Amino acid sequence: MTEQFYYWAGFLIYAFIVIGIGIFTWIKEKRGGAENDNCAYWEASRSLSFGSVGLSISASMMSISWSCVYGVQLFYWYGWGGAWLLIIPWLITMAGFFLAASRFRSLNVFSQPHLLEKRFGVRTRQMLAPALIIVFITWTGAEIYAAGQIISPFLGISLNWTLFLISAVVAVYTYSGGFSAVVSTDKIQFFLVAFFITVIALLGWKALPADSSFFHIPTPPKAKPGLLFFTPGIALIVITFIAYLPGWLIETDVWIRLQGAKDNASARKGALLAGFNSFVFVGVMPLIIGLSALILYPPVNGVIPVQLQDGALIFTVIMQQYAPLGLSIFLSVGLIAAAMSTIDTCGNVTALSFSHDLMEPLLEKSWTPKQLNIFARWSSVGAVLIAFIYAVFTESLWDIFYLSSGILTTTVFLPVIGSFFKSTKPLQVQLAIILGLLSTLIFYFMESRGMLGAIQPQAISETGLGYILWGLLFSAAGFIGGRYWKTA
């Protein structure tokens, strides 16, 4: 039997396990009379333990696209300074959720668009939902794309067929089990992904020459010279914090897990557990892998070796060159788990935003609970399949992560934060959403075509991320202007 047979066996066994979890969840809900209950489907009846909360958040962040590809790429591209572009802002985010968990839960709303409806009316709920759909469709597609890039060589089939198979498995178990199945599979996926990332880090470490040191590494291919631990450049670091932190601090997938906890203590402990896991598996392990790859496969005159494909295939190359067959097969299952843990999370938020927040207010008066539940389940399938189509046309994770996180910052942050203040008016929130989303997309188009160089500082233009600053500026202008609209 060929090596591909064993890789296929691992893929199929794991697929049957997670699909079985989804079916088991559906049977359990049916026995309890909750198979048509959208509260159970979307919210897991708000009964999650701190372990479920923490491991689910951890698994969704310990993904192929974030931890296994992009996080490792950043350390390969910039050396130690790569930490400023992912793990440091993420740890600040988890600290924010730990501190604010009780406050968020006191609002007693599951989704963020529902929060806006509670304060400002149903129109604002339906206005915010499309922005979240865009963000999480993008993230879901990015994860499907990254997974296919790494896994397809092991299965021996085309990239597009690999993307489809991964998407189909996730669609089946999210249809049957909803949020409960997502959280249950996340717990299994966490341990598989943790083992996978740890082993890859050890393989890279062991392969290093005896005289090598992480404090004396080859010059990273994208590092700014003479900046030590600030190798991405101060402008890129500052804009990254502006782009990421506001949006991440109210990130929807983390929000709904904290809301799904059984009590405030479980939510806070879950955030703390997720923060620790993130430090280890989104920070330390990708650092070891990225720096090991920099030593093992150094760039030549700033050019990354072709076999690494701009750093995207570091995991694949290390597995192929340093892992024995048996271990490599088990590690490939870890890869699949890493992919599915984020695909199901982001697909769930997409479907929640579309079905629960955008469509349900229009349908709930004329549709039965059973009809609404069937619509919710098919929305979950549709979200994953649309993300699959997006993944087919994806080329770069850099643009995906910055644009989507930027939309969270420019479009979602001010409306959500504004809902905490009694003086905030509905028009402020509505203008912030409209101007934030439209300006971000318009300025992204202009930036990608070099049209902003004449109106913004060169240091900002060099990052290619100036559109996020413009989007945030217009969102803030809408939020402030909406307050004084009637008196102007």
C-alpha positions as CSV (number, residue, x, y, z in Angstrom):
1,M,0.0,0.0,0.0
2,T,1.2,3.5,-0.9
3,E,1.8,6.4,1.5
4,Q,-1.2,8.1,0.1
5,F,-3.4,5.2,1.2
6,Y,-2.4,5.8,4.9
7,Y,-3.0,9.6,4.6
8,W,-6.4,9.0,3.1
9,A,-7.2,6.5,5.9
10,G,-6.3,9.1,8.5
11,F,-8.4,11.8,6.8
12,L,-11.4,9.5,6.5
13,I,-11.3,8.2,10.1
14,Y,-11.1,11.7,11.5
15,A,-13.9,12.9,9.2
16,F,-16.2,10.1,10.4
17,I,-15.4,11.0,14.0
18,V,-16.3,14.7,13.7
19,I,-19.4,13.9,11.6
20,G,-20.4,11.3,14.3
21,I,-20.1,14.1,17.0
22,G,-22.5,16.2,15.0
23,I,-25.0,13.5,14.6
24,F,-24.7,12.5,18.3
25,T,-25.4,16.1,19.2
26,W,-28.5,16.2,17.0
27,I,-29.8,12.9,18.5
28,K,-29.2,14.3,22.0
29,E,-31.1,17.5,21.2
30,K,-34.0,15.4,19.6
31,R,-34.3,13.3,22.8
32,G,-34.5,16.5,24.8
33,G,-37.1,18.0,22.5
34,A,-34.7,20.7,21.4
35,E,-34.0,19.6,17.8
36,N,-36.0,22.6,16.5
37,D,-34.8,25.0,19.2
38,N,-32.6,27.7,17.7
39,C,-31.3,28.7,21.2
40,A,-29.8,25.2,21.5
41,Y,-28.6,25.3,17.9
42,W,-26.9,28.7,18.0
43,E,-26.0,29.1,21.7
44,A,-25.5,25.5,23.1
45,S,-28.2,26.6,25.7
46,R,-25.5,28.7,27.4
47,S,-24.2,25.8,29.4
48,L,-20.4,25.7,28.5
49,S,-17.8,24.9,31.1
50,F,-14.6,27.0,31.3
51,G,-12.7,24.1,29.7
52,S,-15.1,24.1,26.8
53,V,-14.9,27.9,26.4
54,G,-11.1,28.0,26.7
55,L,-10.3,25.0,24.5
56,S,-12.8,26.1,21.8
57,I,-11.3,29.6,21.6
58,S,-7.8,28.1,21.6
59,A,-8.6,25.7,18.8
60,S,-10.1,28.3,16.6
61,M,-6.9,30.5,16.9
62,M,-4.6,27.5,16.6
63,S,-5.4,27.2,12.9
64,I,-3.5,26.3,9.8
65,S,-3.9,29.8,8.4
66,W,-2.9,31.7,11.7
67,S,-0.6,29.4,13.6
68,C,0.7,27.0,11.1
69,V,1.2,29.2,8.1
70,Y,0.9,33.0,8.8
71,G,2.4,33.0,12.3
72,V,5.3,30.9,11.2
73,Q,5.8,33.0,8.1
74,L,6.0,36.2,10.2
75,F,8.9,34.8,12.2
76,Y,10.6,33.5,9.1
77,W,10.1,36.9,7.3
78,Y,11.0,39.2,10.3
79,G,12.8,37.0,12.9
80,W,11.9,37.8,16.5
81,G,10.2,41.0,15.5
82,G,7.4,38.9,13.8
83,A,5.8,38.7,17.3
84,W,4.6,42.3,17.0
85,L,2.4,41.4,14.0
86,L,0.3,38.5,15.6
87,I,1.0,37.0,19.0
88,I,1.5,40.3,21.0
89,P,-1.7,42.0,19.8
90,W,-3.5,38.7,20.3
91,L,-2.3,38.3,23.9
92,I,-3.5,41.8,24.6
93,T,-6.8,40.9,23.1
94,M,-7.2,37.9,25.4
95,A,-6.3,40.0,28.4
96,G,-9.1,42.4,27.4
97,F,-11.6,39.6,27.1
98,F,-10.6,38.3,30.5
99,L,-11.1,41.7,32.1
100,A,-14.4,42.5,30.2
101,A,-16.0,39.0,30.3
102,S,-18.4,39.8,33.1
103,R,-19.4,43.1,31.6
104,F,-20.1,41.6,28.2
105,R,-22.2,38.8,29.7
106,S,-24.2,41.3,31.8
107,L,-25.8,42.5,28.5
108,N,-27.6,39.2,28.2
109,V,-27.4,39.1,24.4
110,F,-25.7,36.3,22.4
111,S,-24.7,38.1,19.2
112,Q,-23.4,41.6,18.6
113,P,-26.0,42.6,16.1
114,H,-28.6,41.5,18.6
115,L,-26.9,43.8,21.1
116,L,-27.3,46.7,18.8
117,E,-31.0,45.9,18.3
118,K,-31.5,45.9,22.0
119,R,-30.1,49.4,22.2
120,F,-30.9,51.0,18.8
121,G,-33.6,49.0,17.0
122,V,-33.8,46.1,14.6
123,R,-32.4,48.2,11.7
124,T,-29.0,48.5,13.3
125,R,-29.0,44.7,13.9
126,Q,-29.5,44.1,10.2
127,M,-27.0,46.7,9.2
128,L,-24.1,45.2,11.2
129,A,-24.7,41.6,10.2
130,P,-23.4,42.0,6.6
131,A,-20.1,43.4,7.9
132,L,-19.6,40.3,10.1
133,I,-20.6,38.1,7.2
134,I,-17.9,39.6,5.0
135,V,-15.3,39.2,7.7
136,F,-16.0,35.6,8.7
137,I,-16.6,34.4,5.1
138,T,-13.2,35.8,4.4
139,W,-11.6,34.1,7.4
140,T,-13.4,30.8,6.6
141,G,-12.1,30.9,3.0
142,A,-8.6,31.7,4.2
143,E,-8.5,28.7,6.4
144,I,-9.9,26.4,3.7
145,Y,-7.3,27.7,1.3
146,A,-4.4,27.3,3.7
147,A,-5.5,23.8,4.6
148,G,-5.7,22.8,1.0
149,Q,-2.3,24.1,0.2
150,I,-0.7,22.0,2.9
151,I,-2.8,18.9,2.8
152,S,-3.3,18.3,-0.9
153,P,0.3,17.0,-1.5
154,F,-0.3,14.3,1.1
155,L,-3.6,13.2,-0.4
156,G,-2.3,13.3,-3.9
157,I,-5.3,15.1,-5.3
158,S,-5.8,18.6,-6.7
159,L,-5.9,21.7,-4.5
160,N,-9.6,22.4,-5.4
161,W,-10.7,18.8,-4.6
162,T,-9.0,19.0,-1.2
163,L,-10.7,22.3,-0.5
164,F,-14.0,20.8,-1.4
165,L,-13.6,17.7,0.8
166,I,-12.6,19.6,3.9
167,S,-15.5,22.0,3.3
168,A,-18.0,19.2,2.9
169,V,-17.0,17.4,6.1
170,V,-17.4,20.7,8.1
171,A,-20.7,21.4,6.4
172,V,-22.1,18.0,7.5
173,Y,-21.3,18.2,11.2
174,T,-22.2,21.9,11.6
175,Y,-25.6,21.2,9.9
176,S,-26.4,18.4,12.3
177,G,-24.9,19.7,15.6
178,G,-24.7,23.5,15.4
179,F,-22.7,25.4,18.0
180,S,-22.6,22.5,20.4
181,A,-20.9,20.3,17.7
182,V,-18.5,23.1,16.9
183,V,-17.4,23.4,20.6
184,S,-17.3,19.6,21.1
185,T,-15.1,19.0,18.0
186,D,-12.9,22.0,19.0
187,K,-11.9,20.3,22.2
188,I,-10.7,17.2,20.3
189,Q,-9.1,19.4,17.7
190,F,-7.2,21.5,20.3
191,F,-5.3,18.4,21.6
192,L,-4.5,17.2,18.0
193,V,-3.3,20.6,16.9
194,A,-1.3,21.2,20.1
195,F,0.5,17.8,19.5
196,F,1.0,18.6,15.9
197,I,2.5,22.1,16.4
198,T,4.7,20.8,19.3
199,V,6.1,17.9,17.2
200,I,6.8,20.1,14.2
201,A,8.7,22.5,16.5
202,L,10.7,19.7,18.0
203,L,11.5,18.3,14.5
204,G,12.8,21.7,13.4
205,W,14.7,22.2,16.6
206,K,16.4,18.7,16.3
207,A,17.4,19.3,12.7
208,L,19.4,22.4,13.5
209,P,23.2,22.3,13.3
210,A,24.9,21.9,16.7
211,D,26.4,25.4,16.6
212,S,23.2,27.2,15.6
213,S,21.4,29.7,17.8
214,F,18.2,31.6,17.6
215,F,20.1,34.7,18.7
216,H,22.4,34.5,15.6
217,I,20.1,33.8,12.7
218,P,20.4,34.6,9.0
219,T,19.0,38.0,8.0
220,P,15.2,37.5,7.6
221,P,14.1,38.3,4.0
222,K,11.7,41.1,4.9
223,A,13.4,42.6,8.0
224,K,14.2,46.3,8.2
225,P,17.9,46.6,8.9
226,G,19.2,47.9,12.2
227,L,15.9,47.6,14.2
228,L,16.7,44.6,16.4
229,F,13.3,43.4,17.7
230,F,11.3,45.9,15.7
231,T,12.3,44.4,12.3
232,P,8.9,44.8,10.6
233,G,9.4,48.6,10.9
234,I,7.7,50.9,13.4
235,A,5.1,52.1,10.9
236,L,3.9,48.5,10.1
237,I,3.8,47.6,13.9
238,V,1.8,50.7,14.8
239,I,-0.7,50.2,11.9
240,T,-1.0,46.5,12.8
241,F,-2.0,47.4,16.3
242,I,-4.5,49.9,15.1
243,A,-5.9,47.5,12.5
244,Y,-6.1,44.5,14.9
245,L,-6.7,45.5,18.4
246,P,-10.0,47.4,18.3
247,G,-11.6,44.8,16.1
248,W,-10.2,41.8,18.0
249,L,-11.2,43.2,21.4
250,I,-14.8,42.7,20.3
251,E,-14.2,39.7,18.0
252,T,-17.5,37.9,17.5
253,D,-16.3,34.3,17.7
254,V,-14.7,34.9,21.1
255,W,-17.7,36.9,22.2
256,I,-20.2,34.1,21.5
257,R,-18.1,31.6,23.4
258,L,-18.0,33.8,26.5
259,Q,-21.7,34.3,26.2
260,G,-22.2,30.6,25.9
261,A,-20.5,29.9,29.2
262,K,-22.7,28.8,32.1
263,D,-21.5,31.6,34.4
264,N,-19.2,34.6,34.6
265,A,-16.4,32.6,36.4
266,S,-16.4,30.0,33.6
267,A,-16.2,32.8,31.0
268,R,-13.2,34.5,32.7
269,K,-11.4,31.2,33.3
270,G,-12.0,30.2,29.7
271,A,-10.4,33.4,28.5
272,L,-7.4,32.9,30.8
273,L,-7.0,29.3,29.5
274,A,-7.2,30.5,25.9
275,G,-4.6,33.2,26.6
276,F,-2.1,30.7,28.0
277,N,-2.7,28.3,25.1
278,S,-2.3,31.1,22.7
279,F,1.1,32.1,24.2
280,V,2.4,28.6,23.8
281,F,0.9,27.5,20.5
282,V,0.4,30.8,18.6
283,G,3.6,32.4,20.0
284,V,6.3,30.1,21.3
285,M,5.9,27.1,19.0
286,P,5.6,29.1,15.7
287,L,8.6,31.2,16.8
288,I,10.7,28.0,17.1
289,I,9.4,26.7,13.8
290,G,9.9,29.9,11.9
291,L,13.4,30.6,13.3
292,S,14.4,26.9,12.7
293,A,13.3,27.2,9.1
294,L,15.2,30.4,8.7
295,I,18.4,28.6,9.7
296,L,17.6,25.4,7.8
297,Y,16.4,27.1,4.6
298,P,18.0,30.6,4.7
299,P,17.0,33.1,2.0
300,V,19.6,33.9,-0.6
301,N,20.1,37.6,-1.2
302,G,16.7,38.1,0.4
303,V,15.0,35.5,-1.8
304,I,13.1,32.7,-0.1
305,P,13.8,29.2,-1.4
306,V,11.2,28.1,-3.9
307,Q,10.4,24.9,-1.9
308,L,9.0,27.0,0.9
309,Q,6.6,28.9,-1.4
310,D,7.1,32.3,0.4
311,G,7.1,30.4,3.7
312,A,3.6,29.0,3.3
313,L,4.9,25.4,3.0
314,I,7.4,25.4,5.9
315,F,5.3,22.8,7.8
316,T,4.9,20.6,4.8
317,V,8.7,20.7,4.0
318,I,9.7,19.9,7.7
319,M,7.2,17.0,7.8
320,Q,8.3,15.5,4.5
321,Q,12.1,15.8,5.3
322,Y,12.2,15.0,9.0
323,A,9.2,13.1,10.1
324,P,9.0,9.3,9.7
325,L,6.0,7.9,7.8
326,G,4.0,6.8,10.8
327,L,4.4,10.1,12.6
328,S,3.8,12.1,9.4
329,I,0.4,10.3,8.9
330,F,-0.6,11.2,12.5
331,L,0.6,14.8,12.0
332,S,-1.5,15.1,8.8
333,V,-4.6,14.4,11.0
334,G,-3.5,17.2,13.2
335,L,-3.3,19.4,10.1
336,I,-6.9,18.5,9.2
337,A,-8.0,19.1,12.8
338,A,-6.3,22.6,12.8
339,A,-8.2,23.5,9.6
340,M,-11.6,22.3,10.7
341,S,-11.4,23.9,14.1
342,T,-11.3,27.4,12.5
343,I,-13.5,26.6,9.5
344,D,-16.4,25.5,11.7
345,T,-15.9,28.5,14.0
346,C,-15.9,31.1,11.3
347,G,-18.6,29.4,9.3
348,N,-20.8,29.3,12.4
349,V,-20.4,33.1,13.0
350,T,-21.2,33.7,9.3
351,A,-24.4,31.6,9.4
352,L,-25.3,33.1,12.8
353,S,-25.0,36.6,11.3
354,F,-27.0,35.7,8.2
355,S,-29.7,33.5,9.6
356,H,-30.1,34.7,13.2
357,D,-29.4,38.4,12.8
358,L,-30.2,39.4,9.2
359,M,-33.1,37.1,8.2
360,E,-34.7,35.9,11.4
361,P,-36.2,39.3,12.4
362,L,-37.9,39.3,9.0
363,L,-39.1,35.7,9.1
364,E,-40.0,35.0,12.8
365,K,-43.6,36.3,12.6
366,S,-44.5,34.1,9.6
367,W,-42.3,31.0,10.0
368,T,-42.6,28.2,12.6
369,P,-39.7,27.4,14.9
370,K,-39.1,24.3,12.9
371,Q,-38.8,26.2,9.7
372,L,-36.5,28.7,11.3
373,N,-34.3,25.9,12.6
374,I,-34.1,24.2,9.2
375,F,-33.2,27.6,7.7
376,A,-30.5,28.0,10.3
377,R,-29.0,24.6,9.6
378,W,-28.9,25.2,5.8
379,S,-27.4,28.6,6.5
380,S,-24.5,26.8,8.2
381,V,-24.0,24.6,5.1
382,G,-24.2,27.6,2.8
383,A,-21.7,29.6,4.7
384,V,-19.1,26.9,4.4
385,L,-19.7,26.3,0.7
386,I,-19.6,30.0,-0.1
387,A,-16.3,30.2,1.8
388,F,-15.1,27.2,-0.3
389,I,-15.8,29.2,-3.5
390,Y,-13.9,32.2,-2.1
391,A,-11.0,29.9,-1.2
392,V,-10.7,28.7,-4.8
393,F,-9.8,32.3,-5.8
394,T,-7.6,33.1,-2.9
395,E,-4.0,34.0,-3.4
396,S,-2.6,35.8,-0.3
397,L,-3.2,35.4,3.4
398,W,-1.6,38.8,4.1
399,D,-4.5,40.8,2.4
400,I,-7.1,38.5,3.9
401,F,-6.1,39.0,7.5
402,Y,-5.5,42.7,7.4
403,L,-8.6,43.6,5.4
404,S,-11.0,41.4,7.4
405,S,-9.5,42.4,10.8
406,G,-9.6,46.0,9.5
407,I,-13.3,45.8,8.8
408,L,-13.8,44.6,12.4
409,T,-12.0,47.7,13.6
410,T,-13.5,50.2,11.2
411,T,-17.1,48.9,11.1
412,V,-17.9,46.9,14.2
413,F,-15.7,48.3,17.0
414,L,-17.4,51.8,17.5
415,P,-21.0,50.5,17.2
416,V,-20.4,47.8,19.8
417,I,-18.5,50.0,22.2
418,G,-21.0,52.8,21.7
419,S,-23.8,50.5,22.9
420,F,-22.2,50.5,26.3
421,F,-23.0,54.2,26.7
422,K,-26.5,55.5,27.4
423,S,-25.9,58.7,25.5
424,T,-25.2,57.0,22.1
425,K,-27.8,57.6,19.5
426,P,-29.0,55.2,16.8
427,L,-27.8,57.5,14.0
428,Q,-24.3,57.5,15.4
429,V,-24.1,53.7,15.1
430,Q,-25.7,53.5,11.7
431,L,-23.4,56.1,10.2
432,A,-20.3,54.5,11.8
433,I,-21.3,51.1,10.2
434,I,-22.1,52.5,6.7
435,L,-19.1,54.9,6.4
436,G,-16.7,52.5,8.1
437,L,-17.5,49.6,5.8
438,L,-17.8,51.6,2.5
439,S,-14.7,53.7,3.1
440,T,-12.6,50.7,4.1
441,L,-13.5,48.8,0.9
442,I,-13.1,52.0,-1.3
443,F,-9.7,52.9,0.2
444,Y,-8.6,49.3,0.0
445,F,-9.3,49.4,-3.7
446,M,-7.4,52.7,-4.1
447,E,-4.4,51.5,-2.0
448,S,-4.1,48.3,-4.0
449,R,-3.8,50.4,-7.1
450,G,-1.3,52.9,-5.7
451,M,-3.8,55.8,-5.7
452,L,-3.1,56.8,-2.1
453,G,0.6,57.5,-2.3
454,A,0.0,61.2,-3.0
455,I,-2.2,61.9,0.0
456,Q,-0.6,59.9,2.8
457,P,3.0,59.7,4.3
458,Q,5.4,57.4,2.6
459,A,5.9,55.3,5.7
460,I,2.2,54.5,5.7
461,S,2.1,53.8,2.0
462,E,5.0,51.4,2.2
463,T,2.9,49.2,4.6
464,G,0.0,49.0,2.1
465,L,-2.4,49.3,5.1
466,G,-3.3,53.0,5.0
467,Y,-6.8,52.1,3.9
468,I,-7.5,50.9,7.5
469,L,-6.6,54.3,8.9
470,W,-8.9,56.0,6.4
471,G,-11.7,53.6,7.2
472,L,-11.4,54.2,10.9
473,L,-11.3,57.9,10.4
474,F,-14.5,57.9,8.4
475,S,-16.2,55.5,10.9
476,A,-15.3,57.9,13.7
477,A,-16.5,60.9,11.7
478,G,-19.9,59.2,11.2
479,F,-20.1,58.3,14.9
480,I,-19.3,61.8,16.0
481,G,-21.4,63.5,13.3
482,G,-24.4,61.4,14.1
483,R,-24.5,62.8,17.6
484,Y,-24.8,66.4,16.4
485,W,-26.8,65.8,13.2
486,K,-30.1,67.3,14.4
487,T,-28.4,70.4,15.9
488,A,-26.2,71.1,12.8
